[in-house]
Amino acid sequence: MITELAVERVEFTCGQCRNRWSVDYDVQRFMDGLGHEWEYFACAGRSVPSPYTLEGAPRCGHCGHRPAGRLAARRPVPLPGMPGSPRSPVPDAGGHRPERHSAPMLSAAGDPQGAAP
């Protein structure tokens, strides 16, 4: 079961060339059937490893070094069914906002804070 959704802004500072940048990640916390909690990260619509580890951090755009990220800010996303969460009924399975199936994917590529330069 999903226990938390959030958008986290992660800052990176290259230890070799001192380049700094930030990236926004979608984070999902999940509790499995055994009571273990897991985190899943996505960036620009793709699943990625944790940016808080050296293996999951993006490479510096200047020198290629991989610095682990640091949490700079976060925005929780309300889970369905939480008190105060607005909801809208879906009138039928196929006809409700059908354009969402063909809408272009949002990408961080054009965002000035998106990915490493």
Backbone as numpy.savetxt, mean C-alpha at the origin, in Angstrom:
# Nx Ny Nz CAx CAy CAz Cx Cy Cz
-9.35 -13.48 8.39 -10.18 -12.32 8.39 -9.29 -11.08 8.39
-9.70 -10.06 7.64 -8.96 -8.79 7.59 -9.20 -8.05 8.90
-8.11 -7.65 9.57 -8.24 -6.94 10.84 -7.94 -5.45 10.72
-7.23 -5.06 9.65 -6.92 -3.64 9.47 -6.52 -3.38 8.02
-6.97 -2.24 7.49 -6.54 -1.74 6.19 -5.98 -0.35 6.42
-4.90 -0.01 5.72 -4.33 1.32 5.87 -3.50 1.66 4.64
-3.25 2.95 4.47 -2.27 3.42 3.51 -1.12 3.96 4.35
0.08 3.47 4.09 1.25 3.92 4.85 2.25 4.59 3.93
2.68 5.78 4.30 3.74 6.47 3.57 5.06 6.06 4.22
5.93 5.47 3.40 7.21 4.97 3.88 8.31 5.83 3.29
9.20 6.32 4.15 10.33 7.14 3.71 11.59 6.28 3.64
12.39 6.58 2.65 13.65 5.88 2.45 14.77 6.92 2.39
15.88 6.62 3.03 17.08 7.46 2.94 18.22 6.53 2.60
18.84 6.75 1.45 19.93 5.90 1.00 21.16 6.14 1.88
21.70 5.07 2.40 22.88 5.16 3.26 24.16 5.42 2.48
24.11 5.31 1.16 25.31 5.51 0.37 25.37 6.92 -0.22
24.28 7.37 -0.85 24.33 8.67 -1.52 23.43 9.72 -0.85
22.72 9.33 0.22 21.84 10.23 1.00 20.59 10.69 0.23
20.28 10.07 -0.90 19.05 10.37 -1.63 17.86 10.01 -0.72
16.81 10.83 -0.75 15.61 10.58 0.06 14.38 10.57 -0.84
13.45 9.66 -0.55 12.19 9.61 -1.28 11.15 8.89 -0.41
9.89 8.98 -0.81 8.83 8.29 -0.08 7.91 7.59 -1.07
7.25 6.54 -0.58 6.34 5.73 -1.39 5.13 5.39 -0.52
3.93 5.44 -1.09 2.71 5.03 -0.38 2.43 3.56 -0.66
2.13 2.82 0.39 1.82 1.39 0.30 0.43 1.15 0.86
-0.33 0.25 0.23 -1.57 -0.26 0.79 -1.18 -1.43 1.69
-1.67 -1.42 2.93 -1.31 -2.46 3.88 -2.58 -3.13 4.38
-2.56 -4.45 4.38 -3.69 -5.24 4.87 -3.16 -6.17 5.96
-3.76 -6.09 7.14 -3.43 -7.03 8.21 -4.51 -8.10 8.22
-4.08 -9.33 8.37 -4.96 -10.48 8.21 -4.72 -11.47 9.34
-5.79 -11.98 9.96 -5.68 -13.01 11.00 -6.08 -14.34 10.37
-5.16 -15.31 10.42 -5.48 -16.61 9.84 -6.29 -17.45 10.84
-6.69 -18.63 10.42 -7.52 -19.50 11.25 -6.82 -20.02 12.49
-5.51 -19.89 12.56 -4.75 -20.34 13.73 -4.45 -19.21 14.71
-4.95 -18.01 14.39 -4.73 -16.87 15.28 -3.44 -16.10 15.02
-2.75 -16.41 13.92 -1.53 -15.69 13.56 -1.89 -14.48 12.71
-1.23 -13.36 12.96 -1.50 -12.14 12.20 -0.41 -11.94 11.15
-0.82 -11.55 9.94 0.07 -11.37 8.81 -0.16 -9.98 8.23
0.86 -9.44 7.57 0.72 -8.18 6.85 0.99 -8.44 5.38
0.17 -7.81 4.54 0.35 -7.87 3.09 0.51 -6.44 2.60
1.48 -6.22 1.71 1.76 -4.89 1.18 1.52 -4.87 -0.32
1.02 -3.73 -0.81 0.84 -3.52 -2.24 1.29 -2.10 -2.56
1.88 -1.95 -3.74 2.32 -0.64 -4.22 1.93 -0.53 -5.69
1.18 0.51 -6.02 0.71 0.73 -7.39 -0.02 -0.49 -7.93
-0.81 -1.13 -7.05 -1.64 -2.26 -7.47 -0.94 -3.59 -7.54
0.33 -3.67 -7.15 1.08 -4.93 -7.20 1.47 -5.36 -5.79
1.37 -6.66 -5.50 1.83 -7.19 -4.22 3.35 -7.08 -4.17
3.84 -6.62 -3.03 5.29 -6.45 -2.84 5.67 -6.93 -1.45
6.95 -7.27 -1.25 7.40 -7.60 0.11 7.39 -6.36 1.00
7.52 -6.56 2.29 7.51 -5.45 3.23 8.62 -4.45 2.92
8.27 -3.16 2.79 9.30 -2.15 2.53 10.14 -1.84 3.77
9.76 -2.44 4.90 10.51 -2.22 6.13 11.68 -3.19 6.28
11.89 -4.02 5.26 13.02 -4.95 5.23 13.93 -4.58 4.06
15.20 -4.95 4.15 16.13 -4.67 3.05 15.71 -5.39 1.77
15.16 -6.60 1.91 14.75 -7.38 0.73 13.55 -6.74 0.03
12.67 -6.08 0.77 11.47 -5.52 0.19 11.56 -4.06 -0.19
12.62 -3.38 0.24 12.76 -1.95 -0.05 13.11 -1.73 -1.52
12.58 -0.65 -2.11 12.97 -0.35 -3.50 14.41 0.13 -3.54
15.03 -0.06 -4.68 16.42 0.40 -4.86 16.47 1.91 -5.04
17.52 2.51 -4.58 17.75 3.95 -4.77 17.87 4.23 -6.26
17.19 5.26 -6.71 17.23 5.62 -8.12 18.56 6.20 -8.56
19.39 6.60 -7.61 20.69 7.19 -7.96 21.83 6.18 -7.94
21.89 5.34 -6.90 23.05 4.45 -6.78 22.69 2.97 -6.71
21.40 2.63 -6.59 20.99 1.23 -6.57 21.01 0.57 -5.20
21.45 1.29 -4.17 21.48 0.74 -2.81 20.04 0.50 -2.35
19.84 -0.42 -1.42 18.51 -0.75 -0.89 18.44 -0.38 0.59
17.80 0.76 0.93 17.64 1.09 2.35 16.28 0.63 2.87
16.23 0.09 4.07 14.94 -0.28 4.67 14.14 1.00 4.93
12.83 0.89 4.81 11.98 2.06 4.97 11.65 2.37 6.42
11.13 3.57 6.61 10.70 4.06 7.92 9.31 4.65 7.76
8.39 4.28 8.65 7.03 4.79 8.58 7.03 6.29 8.82
6.44 7.04 7.87 6.37 8.50 7.98 4.96 8.95 8.35
3.95 8.27 7.82 2.56 8.64 8.10 1.68 7.46 7.70
0.48 7.46 8.25 -0.46 6.39 7.87 -1.89 6.91 7.93
-2.74 6.30 7.12 -4.16 6.64 7.09 -4.94 5.32 7.13
-5.63 5.04 8.25 -6.45 3.83 8.30 -7.63 3.94 7.33
-8.02 2.81 6.79 -9.18 2.73 5.91 -10.25 1.97 6.69
-11.45 2.54 6.86 -12.48 1.85 7.63 -12.83 0.49 7.02
-12.95 -0.51 7.88 -13.35 -1.84 7.43 -14.86 -1.90 7.29
-15.38 -2.69 6.36 -16.83 -2.85 6.23 -17.42 -3.39 7.53
-18.57 -2.87 7.88 -19.26 -3.34 9.07 -18.86 -2.67 10.36
-17.85 -1.80 10.32 -17.47 -1.08 11.54 -18.52 -0.03 11.83
-18.78 0.25 13.10 -19.76 1.29 13.44 -19.39 2.62 12.77
-20.37 3.25 12.16 -20.14 4.54 11.52 -19.64 4.45 10.09
-19.36 3.23 9.59 -18.90 3.08 8.21 -20.09 3.18 7.27
-20.10 4.16 6.38 -21.21 4.26 5.43 -21.13 3.11 4.43
-22.28 2.72 3.95 -22.32 1.65 2.94 -23.45 1.92 1.97
-23.32 1.37 0.79 -24.32 1.53 -0.25 -24.69 0.15 -0.77
-25.97 -0.12 -0.93 -26.36 -1.43 -1.47 -25.99 -1.53 -2.95
-25.65 -2.72 -3.39 -25.36 -2.99 -4.79 -26.64 -3.60 -5.37
-27.31 -2.85 -6.29 -28.62 -3.30 -6.77 -28.61 -4.61 -7.54
-27.63 -4.84 -8.40 -27.52 -6.12 -9.09 -26.05 -6.38 -9.37
-25.73 -7.64 -9.55 -24.32 -8.03 -9.64 -23.57 -7.40 -10.81
-24.18 -7.31 -11.98 -23.45 -6.85 -13.15 -23.66 -5.41 -13.55
-24.78 -4.81 -13.15 -25.12 -3.50 -13.67 -24.70 -2.31 -12.82
-24.22 -2.55 -11.63 -23.86 -1.44 -10.74 -22.45 -0.94 -11.06
-22.36 0.27 -11.56 -21.08 0.90 -11.93 -20.21 -0.03 -12.78
-20.71 -0.50 -13.94 -19.94 -1.45 -14.74 -18.63 -0.86 -15.25
-18.50 0.47 -15.28 -17.25 1.08 -15.77 -16.07 0.76 -14.86
-16.32 0.30 -13.64 -15.20 0.02 -12.74 -14.35 -1.14 -13.24
-14.94 -2.02 -14.06 -14.19 -3.16 -14.59 -13.20 -2.75 -15.68
-13.48 -1.66 -16.37 -12.59 -1.24 -17.46 -11.84 0.05 -17.15
-11.97 0.55 -15.93 -11.27 1.79 -15.56 -9.77 1.54 -15.53
-8.97 2.53 -15.95 -7.52 2.34 -15.89 -7.04 2.25 -14.45
-5.99 1.47 -14.24 -5.42 1.29 -12.91 -4.71 2.57 -12.49
-4.96 3.02 -11.27 -4.22 4.16 -10.73 -2.79 3.72 -10.47
-1.86 4.58 -10.77 -0.46 4.25 -10.58 0.24 5.37 -9.84
1.23 5.03 -9.07 2.01 6.04 -8.37 3.07 6.65 -9.28
3.20 6.14 -10.51 4.26 6.60 -11.40 4.19 8.09 -11.69
3.00 8.66 -11.84 2.88 10.07 -12.14 2.82 10.95 -10.91
2.79 10.33 -9.73 2.70 11.06 -8.48 4.08 11.55 -8.07
4.25 12.85 -7.75 5.58 13.35 -7.41 6.21 12.65 -6.20
5.42 12.09 -5.29 6.00 11.37 -4.17 6.02 9.88 -4.42
5.58 9.44 -5.58 5.41 8.04 -5.91 6.57 7.12 -5.64
7.45 6.95 -6.56 8.55 6.01 -6.41 9.87 6.75 -6.49
10.92 5.99 -6.31 12.26 6.58 -6.37 12.49 7.21 -7.73
13.17 8.36 -7.80 13.41 9.02 -9.08 14.28 8.18 -10.00
